[in-house]
Amino acid sequence: MSSKSGTPKKNLMLFSGRAHPELAEEVAKHLNVAVVPQTAHNFANGEIFVRFNESVRGTDAFVIQSHPAPINEWVMEQLIMVDALKRASAKRITVIMPFYPYARQDKKHKGREPISARLIADLFKTAGADRIMTVDLHTAQIQGFFDGPVDHLLAQNVLAAHINKTYHGENITVVSPDSGRVRLAEKWAAQLGDRPIAFIHKTRDPDKPNQAVANRVVGKVRGQLCVLIDDMIDTGGTIVKATEALLDEGAADVVIASTHGILSDPATERLSNCKAREVIVTNTLPIPEEKRFPGLTVLSIAPLLAQAIQQVFEDGSVTSLFDGNA
């Protein structure tokens, strides 16, 4: 006999970076596993060291890391974790980045500019990642930047469920903050019960990041509760100007729903002072107490991540989590 048969076994292990350990712990509880203990620290010059305290040989490894500020440090830490797992003979490495770093740099606006979203994908592939799992990419085309499977999870179900529960029975119009997200607004409108849609016609100067000018509202919003959707809120300038434009057009009220609450200064001040009834985000990024305000609602993305991890581990269908629309 020239070969030896054995019983194949799979072993799921969850690893967490230091940027948002609370999210990883919540995901672990849903999976009924523990986050693998590790030693991680920074040297005096800023270099990062990571060592896992358990054997990872042959494991199905899931490495979760959020990417708040300082974003470059947390990207580097996750790359180092992936490299350590590869060199320790993990069987498969899935990188979980709830907020994909550098996603806004997905194309060249002018000559001699980088496509940094592609660079991030290349870095993780080189480090040893076999698969990427992320939530609400800035543009769907980023999925094609990684040479391997990409699980693009949608937070729409989480956000829409909250809106359906909280504002059931109100006259809702779904509003896109620009013309580029009208198709997403249509999906939202269908999920909220075939609601009408509108969008903000705006201009943006590529030489001035985080600045936009809301020009006019396209669509009927007068007397409506406007659900203003976006993938991320950074400094809050765009979404606040859109809120003002809607109220100026006669909207009865505005609810802001966004997946990623980056909330760079002065976002908290802007959002807390704007006239939106509620600002809803998920915890793909950590939101410390100093960035929170009375009108802010933070929904957990952990159950969705845990379901997707379970499907990947069992070779199931991630798309089934979104009714075939992932």
BALOBA-1460 file (C-alpha; in Angstrom, 3 decimals):
// residues 326
<rec num="1" residu="m" x="0.000" y="0.000" z="0.000"/>
<rec num="2" residu="s" x="1.583" y="3.259" z="-1.133"/>
<rec num="3" residu="s" x="-0.755" y="5.721" z="0.569"/>
<rec num="4" residu="k" x="-2.340" y="6.244" z="3.943"/>
<rec num="5" residu="s" x="-5.910" y="7.349" z="4.421"/>
<rec num="6" residu="g" x="-6.988" y="9.688" z="7.185"/>
<rec num="7" residu="t" x="-10.049" y="11.449" z="8.488"/>
<rec num="8" residu="p" x="-10.181" y="15.041" z="7.203"/>
<rec num="9" residu="k" x="-10.944" y="17.530" z="9.931"/>
<rec num="10" residu="k" x="-11.539" y="21.269" z="9.893"/>
<rec num="11" residu="n" x="-10.678" y="23.631" z="12.677"/>
<rec num="12" residu="l" x="-11.949" y="27.232" z="12.814"/>
<rec num="13" residu="m" x="-9.798" y="29.740" z="14.668"/>
<rec num="14" residu="l" x="-10.584" y="33.439" z="15.079"/>
<rec num="15" residu="f" x="-7.801" y="36.012" z="15.422"/>
<rec num="16" residu="s" x="-8.193" y="39.682" z="16.271"/>
<rec num="17" residu="g" x="-6.080" y="42.763" z="15.811"/>
<rec num="18" residu="r" x="-5.932" y="45.427" z="18.493"/>
<rec num="19" residu="a" x="-7.946" y="48.111" z="16.706"/>
<rec num="20" residu="h" x="-11.455" y="46.920" z="17.684"/>
<rec num="21" residu="p" x="-11.275" y="43.877" z="20.011"/>
<rec num="22" residu="e" x="-14.877" y="44.411" z="21.189"/>
<rec num="23" residu="l" x="-16.219" y="43.536" z="17.737"/>
<rec num="24" residu="a" x="-14.054" y="40.409" z="17.550"/>
<rec num="25" residu="e" x="-15.252" y="39.264" z="20.975"/>
<rec num="26" residu="e" x="-18.864" y="39.737" z="19.921"/>
<rec num="27" residu="v" x="-18.289" y="37.757" z="16.719"/>
<rec num="28" residu="a" x="-16.605" y="35.013" z="18.768"/>
<rec num="29" residu="k" x="-19.643" y="34.737" z="21.056"/>
<rec num="30" residu="h" x="-21.948" y="34.276" z="18.072"/>
<rec num="31" residu="l" x="-19.629" y="31.550" z="16.746"/>
<rec num="32" residu="n" x="-19.239" y="29.958" z="20.164"/>
<rec num="33" residu="v" x="-15.449" y="30.129" z="19.959"/>
<rec num="34" residu="a" x="-12.771" y="32.128" z="21.769"/>
<rec num="35" residu="v" x="-10.467" y="34.646" z="20.143"/>
<rec num="36" residu="v" x="-7.025" y="33.027" z="19.936"/>
<rec num="37" residu="p" x="-4.713" y="34.562" z="22.564"/>
<rec num="38" residu="q" x="-1.690" y="36.374" z="21.214"/>
<rec num="39" residu="t" x="1.223" y="38.564" z="22.168"/>
<rec num="40" residu="a" x="1.232" y="41.899" z="20.349"/>
<rec num="41" residu="h" x="3.175" y="45.046" z="21.044"/>
<rec num="42" residu="n" x="4.980" y="47.943" z="19.421"/>
<rec num="43" residu="f" x="8.708" y="48.489" z="19.632"/>
<rec num="44" residu="a" x="10.026" y="51.926" z="20.561"/>
<rec num="45" residu="n" x="10.381" y="52.909" z="16.892"/>
<rec num="46" residu="g" x="6.803" y="51.856" z="16.064"/>
<rec num="47" residu="e" x="7.509" y="48.417" z="14.580"/>
<rec num="48" residu="i" x="4.800" y="45.859" z="15.378"/>
<rec num="49" residu="f" x="5.369" y="42.393" z="16.794"/>
<rec num="50" residu="v" x="2.731" y="39.630" z="16.841"/>
<rec num="51" residu="r" x="2.961" y="36.032" z="18.058"/>
<rec num="52" residu="f" x="0.071" y="33.600" z="18.504"/>
<rec num="53" residu="n" x="0.061" y="31.568" z="21.721"/>
<rec num="54" residu="e" x="-1.497" y="28.420" z="20.217"/>
<rec num="55" residu="s" x="-0.622" y="26.149" z="17.314"/>
<rec num="56" residu="v" x="-2.357" y="27.165" z="14.077"/>
<rec num="57" residu="r" x="-1.084" y="24.360" z="11.839"/>
<rec num="58" residu="g" x="-3.776" y="23.193" z="9.426"/>
<rec num="59" residu="t" x="-6.377" y="25.594" z="10.764"/>
<rec num="60" residu="d" x="-9.022" y="27.597" z="8.908"/>
<rec num="61" residu="a" x="-7.910" y="31.015" z="10.150"/>
<rec num="62" residu="f" x="-10.113" y="34.123" z="10.200"/>
<rec num="63" residu="v" x="-8.248" y="37.357" z="10.947"/>
<rec num="64" residu="i" x="-10.484" y="40.275" z="11.873"/>
<rec num="65" residu="q" x="-9.230" y="43.844" z="12.068"/>
<rec num="66" residu="s" x="-11.000" y="47.187" z="11.846"/>
<rec num="67" residu="h" x="-9.148" y="50.120" z="10.360"/>
<rec num="68" residu="p" x="-9.812" y="53.357" z="12.256"/>
<rec num="69" residu="a" x="-7.171" y="56.048" z="12.749"/>
<rec num="70" residu="p" x="-4.223" y="55.566" z="12.715"/>
<rec num="71" residu="i" x="-5.271" y="53.467" z="9.720"/>
<rec num="72" residu="n" x="-1.771" y="52.622" z="8.457"/>
<rec num="73" residu="e" x="-0.761" y="51.074" z="11.777"/>
<rec num="74" residu="w" x="-3.765" y="48.753" z="11.839"/>
<rec num="75" residu="v" x="-3.309" y="47.740" z="8.190"/>
<rec num="76" residu="m" x="0.300" y="46.852" z="8.939"/>
<rec num="77" residu="e" x="-0.664" y="44.880" z="12.041"/>
<rec num="78" residu="q" x="-3.159" y="42.787" z="10.079"/>
<rec num="79" residu="l" x="-0.566" y="42.146" z="7.349"/>
<rec num="80" residu="i" x="1.899" y="40.961" z="9.979"/>
<rec num="81" residu="m" x="-0.755" y="38.669" z="11.513"/>
<rec num="82" residu="v" x="-1.432" y="37.113" z="8.106"/>
<rec num="83" residu="d" x="2.287" y="36.623" z="7.510"/>
<rec num="84" residu="a" x="2.670" y="34.935" z="10.910"/>
<rec num="85" residu="l" x="-0.213" y="32.566" z="10.154"/>
<rec num="86" residu="k" x="1.196" y="31.661" z="6.743"/>
<rec num="87" residu="r" x="4.599" y="30.886" z="8.204"/>
<rec num="88" residu="a" x="2.948" y="28.824" z="10.950"/>
<rec num="89" residu="s" x="1.239" y="26.607" z="8.330"/>
<rec num="90" residu="a" x="-2.370" y="27.721" z="8.618"/>
<rec num="91" residu="k" x="-4.334" y="25.850" z="5.943"/>
<rec num="92" residu="r" x="-6.497" y="28.784" z="4.799"/>
<rec num="93" residu="i" x="-6.378" y="32.452" z="5.811"/>
<rec num="94" residu="t" x="-9.438" y="34.678" z="5.500"/>
<rec num="95" residu="v" x="-8.857" y="38.379" z="6.088"/>
<rec num="96" residu="i" x="-11.887" y="40.118" z="7.593"/>
<rec num="97" residu="m" x="-11.814" y="43.869" z="7.149"/>
<rec num="98" residu="p" x="-15.285" y="45.249" z="7.978"/>
<rec num="99" residu="f" x="-14.128" y="48.626" z="6.647"/>
<rec num="100" residu="y" x="-11.889" y="48.240" z="3.587"/>
<rec num="101" residu="p" x="-8.974" y="50.687" z="3.939"/>
<rec num="102" residu="y" x="-8.213" y="53.116" z="1.096"/>
<rec num="103" residu="a" x="-11.471" y="52.149" z="-0.655"/>
<rec num="104" residu="r" x="-12.030" y="55.722" z="-1.842"/>
<rec num="105" residu="q" x="-8.864" y="55.513" z="-3.936"/>
<rec num="106" residu="d" x="-10.266" y="52.939" z="-6.357"/>
<rec num="107" residu="k" x="-9.467" y="54.781" z="-9.614"/>
<rec num="108" residu="k" x="-7.361" y="57.584" z="-11.028"/>
<rec num="109" residu="h" x="-9.055" y="60.958" z="-11.266"/>
<rec num="110" residu="k" x="-5.951" y="62.538" z="-12.810"/>
<rec num="111" residu="g" x="-2.575" y="61.390" z="-14.091"/>
<rec num="112" residu="r" x="0.168" y="60.283" z="-11.688"/>
<rec num="113" residu="e" x="-2.286" y="59.238" z="-8.971"/>
<rec num="114" residu="p" x="-2.250" y="55.852" z="-7.172"/>
<rec num="115" residu="i" x="-4.978" y="53.227" z="-7.078"/>
<rec num="116" residu="s" x="-4.447" y="52.498" z="-3.405"/>
<rec num="117" residu="a" x="-7.428" y="50.149" z="-3.032"/>
<rec num="118" residu="r" x="-5.694" y="47.780" z="-5.474"/>
<rec num="119" residu="l" x="-2.431" y="48.141" z="-3.555"/>
<rec num="120" residu="i" x="-4.154" y="47.016" z="-0.339"/>
<rec num="121" residu="a" x="-5.447" y="43.886" z="-2.112"/>
<rec num="122" residu="d" x="-1.972" y="43.131" z="-3.493"/>
<rec num="123" residu="l" x="-0.371" y="43.546" z="-0.072"/>
<rec num="124" residu="f" x="-2.715" y="41.063" z="1.581"/>
<rec num="125" residu="k" x="-2.309" y="38.567" z="-1.262"/>
<rec num="126" residu="t" x="1.467" y="38.799" z="-0.928"/>
<rec num="127" residu="a" x="1.235" y="38.413" z="2.846"/>
<rec num="128" residu="g" x="-0.618" y="35.119" z="2.389"/>
<rec num="129" residu="a" x="-4.357" y="35.853" z="2.432"/>
<rec num="130" residu="d" x="-6.504" y="33.325" z="0.565"/>
<rec num="131" residu="r" x="-9.793" y="35.181" z="0.927"/>
<rec num="132" residu="i" x="-11.123" y="38.609" z="1.876"/>
<rec num="133" residu="m" x="-14.367" y="39.373" z="3.698"/>
<rec num="134" residu="t" x="-15.555" y="42.972" z="3.896"/>
<rec num="135" residu="v" x="-18.706" y="45.052" z="4.394"/>
<rec num="136" residu="d" x="-20.192" y="47.614" z="1.992"/>
<rec num="137" residu="l" x="-17.301" y="48.486" z="-0.277"/>
<rec num="138" residu="h" x="-17.165" y="52.078" z="-1.497"/>
<rec num="139" residu="t" x="-17.467" y="50.661" z="-5.020"/>
<rec num="140" residu="a" x="-18.190" y="47.034" z="-5.911"/>
<rec num="141" residu="q" x="-15.376" y="46.931" z="-8.490"/>
<rec num="142" residu="i" x="-12.848" y="46.639" z="-5.640"/>
<rec num="143" residu="q" x="-13.825" y="42.958" z="-5.423"/>
<rec num="144" residu="g" x="-11.890" y="42.435" z="-8.644"/>
<rec num="145" residu="f" x="-8.666" y="43.867" z="-7.216"/>
<rec num="146" residu="f" x="-8.004" y="40.756" z="-5.094"/>
<rec num="147" residu="d" x="-6.868" y="37.580" z="-6.843"/>
<rec num="148" residu="g" x="-9.092" y="35.229" z="-4.890"/>
<rec num="149" residu="p" x="-12.577" y="34.997" z="-3.378"/>
<rec num="150" residu="v" x="-14.043" y="38.190" z="-1.917"/>
<rec num="151" residu="d" x="-17.129" y="38.035" z="0.296"/>
<rec num="152" residu="h" x="-18.835" y="41.417" z="-0.044"/>
<rec num="153" residu="l" x="-21.296" y="41.588" z="2.842"/>
<rec num="154" residu="l" x="-24.146" y="44.099" z="2.868"/>
<rec num="155" residu="a" x="-25.197" y="46.006" z="5.969"/>
<rec num="156" residu="q" x="-28.431" y="47.082" z="4.282"/>
<rec num="157" residu="n" x="-30.450" y="44.335" z="5.999"/>
<rec num="158" residu="v" x="-29.214" y="45.441" z="9.434"/>
<rec num="159" residu="l" x="-29.889" y="49.135" z="8.813"/>
<rec num="160" residu="a" x="-33.198" y="48.647" z="6.990"/>
<rec num="161" residu="a" x="-34.552" y="46.370" z="9.717"/>
<rec num="162" residu="h" x="-33.986" y="49.136" z="12.276"/>
<rec num="163" residu="i" x="-35.693" y="51.717" z="10.061"/>
<rec num="164" residu="n" x="-38.651" y="49.424" z="9.368"/>
<rec num="165" residu="k" x="-39.087" y="48.834" z="13.093"/>
<rec num="166" residu="t" x="-38.609" y="52.453" z="14.180"/>
<rec num="167" residu="y" x="-40.411" y="54.327" z="11.393"/>
<rec num="168" residu="h" x="-43.062" y="51.827" z="10.344"/>
<rec num="169" residu="g" x="-46.108" y="53.557" z="8.890"/>
<rec num="170" residu="e" x="-44.399" y="56.852" z="8.004"/>
<rec num="171" residu="n" x="-44.193" y="58.256" z="4.475"/>
<rec num="172" residu="i" x="-40.609" y="57.423" z="3.583"/>
<rec num="173" residu="t" x="-38.509" y="58.529" z="0.625"/>
<rec num="174" residu="v" x="-35.086" y="56.931" z="0.196"/>
<rec num="175" residu="v" x="-32.469" y="59.514" z="-0.772"/>
<rec num="176" residu="s" x="-29.063" y="58.924" z="-2.340"/>
<rec num="177" residu="p" x="-26.452" y="61.591" z="-1.478"/>
<rec num="178" residu="d" x="-25.331" y="61.608" z="-5.135"/>
<rec num="179" residu="s" x="-26.341" y="60.229" z="-8.520"/>
<rec num="180" residu="g" x="-23.825" y="57.385" z="-8.259"/>
<rec num="181" residu="r" x="-25.775" y="55.601" z="-5.524"/>
<rec num="182" residu="v" x="-29.220" y="55.722" z="-7.100"/>
<rec num="183" residu="r" x="-29.128" y="51.989" z="-7.828"/>
<rec num="184" residu="l" x="-28.443" y="51.293" z="-4.153"/>
<rec num="185" residu="a" x="-31.296" y="53.621" z="-3.222"/>
<rec num="186" residu="e" x="-33.588" y="51.556" z="-5.435"/>
<rec num="187" residu="k" x="-32.656" y="48.401" z="-3.496"/>
<rec num="188" residu="w" x="-33.322" y="50.201" z="-0.237"/>
<rec num="189" residu="a" x="-36.658" y="51.471" z="-1.528"/>
<rec num="190" residu="a" x="-37.725" y="47.942" z="-2.454"/>
<rec num="191" residu="q" x="-36.712" y="46.557" z="0.938"/>
<rec num="192" residu="l" x="-38.582" y="49.300" z="2.797"/>
<rec num="193" residu="g" x="-41.784" y="48.539" z="0.899"/>
<rec num="194" residu="d" x="-41.494" y="50.033" z="-2.604"/>
<rec num="195" residu="r" x="-40.830" y="53.571" z="-1.439"/>
<rec num="196" residu="p" x="-40.084" y="56.502" z="-3.772"/>
<rec num="197" residu="i" x="-36.478" y="57.620" z="-4.248"/>
<rec num="198" residu="a" x="-34.640" y="60.905" z="-4.727"/>
<rec num="199" residu="f" x="-31.036" y="61.990" z="-4.998"/>
<rec num="200" residu="i" x="-28.861" y="65.018" z="-4.371"/>
<rec num="201" residu="h" x="-27.175" y="66.525" z="-7.397"/>
<rec num="202" residu="k" x="-23.776" y="67.663" z="-6.154"/>
<rec num="203" residu="t" x="-20.319" y="68.593" z="-7.347"/>
<rec num="204" residu="r" x="-16.996" y="67.696" z="-5.790"/>
<rec num="205" residu="d" x="-13.529" y="69.161" z="-6.386"/>
<rec num="206" residu="p" x="-11.000" y="66.266" z="-6.621"/>
<rec num="207" residu="d" x="-8.301" y="68.647" z="-5.381"/>
<rec num="208" residu="k" x="-10.240" y="69.296" z="-2.147"/>
<rec num="209" residu="p" x="-10.946" y="66.055" z="-0.247"/>
<rec num="210" residu="n" x="-13.896" y="65.883" z="2.157"/>
<rec num="211" residu="q" x="-15.600" y="68.870" z="0.511"/>
<rec num="212" residu="a" x="-18.747" y="68.729" z="-1.572"/>
<rec num="213" residu="v" x="-21.417" y="71.175" z="-2.677"/>
<rec num="214" residu="a" x="-25.030" y="70.037" z="-2.588"/>
<rec num="215" residu="n" x="-26.717" y="71.716" z="-5.527"/>
<rec num="216" residu="r" x="-30.328" y="70.583" z="-5.714"/>
<rec num="217" residu="v" x="-32.687" y="67.747" z="-4.843"/>
<rec num="218" residu="v" x="-33.959" y="65.565" z="-7.682"/>
<rec num="219" residu="g" x="-37.202" y="63.844" z="-6.711"/>
<rec num="220" residu="k" x="-40.215" y="64.507" z="-4.489"/>
<rec num="221" residu="v" x="-39.333" y="64.921" z="-0.823"/>
<rec num="222" residu="r" x="-41.817" y="67.531" z="0.449"/>
<rec num="223" residu="g" x="-43.648" y="66.243" z="3.516"/>
<rec num="224" residu="q" x="-41.698" y="62.969" z="3.473"/>
<rec num="225" residu="l" x="-39.450" y="61.309" z="6.029"/>
<rec num="226" residu="c" x="-36.224" y="61.137" z="4.023"/>
<rec num="227" residu="v" x="-33.897" y="58.203" z="4.696"/>
<rec num="228" residu="l" x="-30.526" y="59.486" z="3.533"/>
<rec num="229" residu="i" x="-28.184" y="56.568" z="2.823"/>
<rec num="230" residu="d" x="-24.421" y="56.368" z="2.315"/>
<rec num="231" residu="d" x="-21.615" y="53.871" z="2.785"/>
<rec num="232" residu="m" x="-19.509" y="56.023" z="5.127"/>
<rec num="233" residu="i" x="-19.506" y="59.234" z="7.132"/>
<rec num="234" residu="d" x="-16.032" y="60.723" z="7.449"/>
<rec num="235" residu="t" x="-16.031" y="64.413" z="8.378"/>
<rec num="236" residu="g" x="-19.797" y="64.621" z="7.894"/>
<rec num="237" residu="g" x="-19.703" y="67.572" z="5.498"/>
<rec num="238" residu="t" x="-21.410" y="65.840" z="2.570"/>
<rec num="239" residu="i" x="-24.187" y="64.204" z="4.568"/>
<rec num="240" residu="v" x="-24.956" y="67.343" z="6.610"/>
<rec num="241" residu="k" x="-25.202" y="69.507" z="3.478"/>
<rec num="242" residu="a" x="-27.492" y="66.905" z="1.926"/>
<rec num="243" residu="t" x="-29.655" y="66.985" z="5.066"/>
<rec num="244" residu="e" x="-29.914" y="70.767" z="4.837"/>
<rec num="245" residu="a" x="-30.841" y="70.567" z="1.148"/>
<rec num="246" residu="l" x="-33.647" y="68.082" z="1.894"/>
<rec num="247" residu="l" x="-35.078" y="70.178" z="4.719"/>
<rec num="248" residu="d" x="-34.908" y="73.285" z="2.519"/>
<rec num="249" residu="e" x="-36.963" y="71.383" z="-0.065"/>
<rec num="250" residu="g" x="-39.683" y="70.747" z="2.508"/>
<rec num="251" residu="a" x="-38.801" y="67.293" z="3.840"/>
<rec num="252" residu="a" x="-40.708" y="66.561" z="7.061"/>
<rec num="253" residu="d" x="-37.647" y="64.966" z="8.645"/>
<rec num="254" residu="v" x="-34.350" y="63.287" z="7.789"/>
<rec num="255" residu="v" x="-32.860" y="60.029" z="9.062"/>
<rec num="256" residu="i" x="-29.242" y="59.327" z="8.111"/>
<rec num="257" residu="a" x="-28.239" y="55.677" z="7.638"/>
<rec num="258" residu="s" x="-24.607" y="54.778" z="6.930"/>
<rec num="259" residu="t" x="-22.540" y="51.632" z="7.347"/>
<rec num="260" residu="h" x="-19.151" y="53.017" z="8.360"/>
<rec num="261" residu="g" x="-18.959" y="55.696" z="11.026"/>
<rec num="262" residu="i" x="-15.433" y="57.022" z="10.509"/>
<rec num="263" residu="l" x="-16.424" y="60.280" z="12.238"/>
<rec num="264" residu="s" x="-13.221" y="62.232" z="11.752"/>
<rec num="265" residu="d" x="-13.257" y="65.691" z="13.326"/>
<rec num="266" residu="p" x="-15.467" y="67.687" z="13.132"/>
<rec num="267" residu="a" x="-18.072" y="65.028" z="12.222"/>
<rec num="268" residu="t" x="-19.508" y="64.618" z="15.727"/>
<rec num="269" residu="e" x="-20.065" y="68.353" z="16.099"/>
<rec num="270" residu="r" x="-21.601" y="68.652" z="12.640"/>
<rec num="271" residu="l" x="-23.925" y="65.689" z="13.042"/>
<rec num="272" residu="s" x="-25.036" y="66.560" z="16.567"/>
<rec num="273" residu="n" x="-25.908" y="70.099" z="15.435"/>
<rec num="274" residu="c" x="-27.642" y="69.155" z="12.188"/>
<rec num="275" residu="k" x="-31.407" y="68.768" z="12.140"/>
<rec num="276" residu="a" x="-31.522" y="65.044" z="11.304"/>
<rec num="277" residu="r" x="-33.855" y="63.103" z="13.594"/>
<rec num="278" residu="e" x="-31.434" y="60.154" z="13.890"/>
<rec num="279" residu="v" x="-28.011" y="59.130" z="12.622"/>
<rec num="280" residu="i" x="-27.620" y="55.352" z="12.276"/>
<rec num="281" residu="v" x="-24.285" y="53.588" z="11.747"/>
<rec num="282" residu="t" x="-22.876" y="50.119" z="12.413"/>
<rec num="283" residu="n" x="-19.877" y="49.127" z="14.514"/>
<rec num="284" residu="t" x="-17.626" y="48.146" z="11.602"/>
<rec num="285" residu="l" x="-15.354" y="50.786" z="13.135"/>
<rec num="286" residu="p" x="-15.001" y="51.506" z="16.851"/>
<rec num="287" residu="i" x="-16.938" y="54.577" z="17.972"/>
<rec num="288" residu="p" x="-15.573" y="55.792" z="21.309"/>
<rec num="289" residu="e" x="-17.729" y="57.666" z="23.798"/>
<rec num="290" residu="e" x="-16.265" y="61.042" z="22.885"/>
<rec num="291" residu="k" x="-17.581" y="60.625" z="19.321"/>
<rec num="292" residu="r" x="-21.101" y="59.688" z="20.386"/>
<rec num="293" residu="f" x="-24.044" y="62.067" z="20.732"/>
<rec num="294" residu="p" x="-27.733" y="61.735" z="21.690"/>
<rec num="295" residu="g" x="-29.054" y="61.286" z="18.139"/>
<rec num="296" residu="l" x="-26.563" y="58.535" z="17.231"/>
<rec num="297" residu="t" x="-27.601" y="54.867" z="17.014"/>
<rec num="298" residu="v" x="-24.894" y="52.204" z="16.602"/>
<rec num="299" residu="l" x="-26.054" y="48.805" z="15.319"/>
<rec num="300" residu="s" x="-23.942" y="45.674" z="15.600"/>
<rec num="301" residu="i" x="-22.534" y="44.048" z="12.479"/>
<rec num="302" residu="a" x="-21.214" y="41.082" z="14.503"/>
<rec num="303" residu="p" x="-24.140" y="38.675" z="13.821"/>
<rec num="304" residu="l" x="-23.737" y="39.191" z="10.058"/>
<rec num="305" residu="l" x="-19.968" y="38.633" z="10.215"/>
<rec num="306" residu="a" x="-20.440" y="35.502" z="12.307"/>
<rec num="307" residu="q" x="-22.988" y="34.060" z="9.870"/>
<rec num="308" residu="a" x="-20.669" y="34.730" z="6.933"/>
<rec num="309" residu="i" x="-17.693" y="33.156" z="8.740"/>
<rec num="310" residu="q" x="-19.787" y="30.068" z="9.508"/>
<rec num="311" residu="q" x="-20.844" y="29.753" z="5.856"/>
<rec num="312" residu="v" x="-17.256" y="30.073" z="4.615"/>
<rec num="313" residu="f" x="-16.011" y="27.551" z="7.178"/>
<rec num="314" residu="e" x="-18.706" y="25.028" z="6.203"/>
<rec num="315" residu="d" x="-18.250" y="25.700" z="2.459"/>
<rec num="316" residu="g" x="-21.775" y="27.073" z="2.369"/>
<rec num="317" residu="s" x="-23.294" y="30.037" z="0.530"/>
<rec num="318" residu="v" x="-22.550" y="33.558" z="1.689"/>
<rec num="319" residu="t" x="-24.883" y="34.917" z="-0.992"/>
<rec num="320" residu="s" x="-27.814" y="33.136" z="0.685"/>
<rec num="321" residu="l" x="-27.480" y="35.556" z="3.601"/>
<rec num="322" residu="f" x="-28.731" y="38.327" z="1.306"/>
<rec num="323" residu="d" x="-31.503" y="36.443" z="-0.486"/>
<rec num="324" residu="g" x="-29.234" y="35.812" z="-3.437"/>
<rec num="325" residu="n" x="-28.469" y="39.501" z="-3.906"/>
<rec num="326" residu="a" x="-24.959" y="39.697" z="-2.442"/>
